[in-house]
Every structure is written in structure tokens, then in C-alpha cells.
Amino acid sequence: MNPPFETKYKCLDIVFNVLNSVPKDTICAFILPNNRLDKIIGKARKILDSHTLEKIIKLPEMIFSGVVTSVFIFRAKVSHLNKPVFLMLHRK
């Protein structure tokens, strides 16, 4: 999914709603600004209490104008519980 990045649409609410709506162990990928989970700690913690962040794939900076983005890959309905996250950086 590529939820809207603007704050007024609350992209993390969309992520949380999707993850809560799919069956357990479903893998879901979302394109989000890199700092989105850092800026809204309460919502990020709420997501990770119920779902696992498996991987983050950093995208090239030129894909979206003015916004550095990554693909965040979650496993639905499996709590994160301090598991490590695999980070893949884009190389030029």
C-alpha cells in the first residue's frame, strides 16, 4: 500500500487499520516516509504491540519529491516483542 503521507490523512491509522483487518501472519508492505514511525511514537508503539515490523527497505531519494521513503514490511497480528528488524539500504 501507499497511504497518503500528509498528516491530515493519518497514514499510520491506515496502516493500523489494514493490519487489524487481514488474517494473522499476513505480510503487508507500506510505502511510508522514513521518519513517520519516529515522529508518532504512540501510534508506532500501538502498531508494534500487535504486529511485527519484519523489514525496512530504504528507497532511492528521487522516487518521491521532497520525501525520503522506505517500504515497511509487517506481519499482521504477531506482536513485535523486541524482535530485530532487517534493514536493507538502497545503493547507488
MOGI-V727328 format. One record per helix or strand of 2 or more residues. SS is the DSSP state (H for helix, E for strand). FROM is the first residue (numbers start at 1). LEN is the number of residues. If there is no record, write none. Layout:
[[SS;FROM;LEN] [SS;FROM;LEN]]
This chain:
[[H;7;3] [H;11;11] [E;27;7] [H;36;4] [H;41;10] [E;52;7] [E;69;7] [E;86;3]]
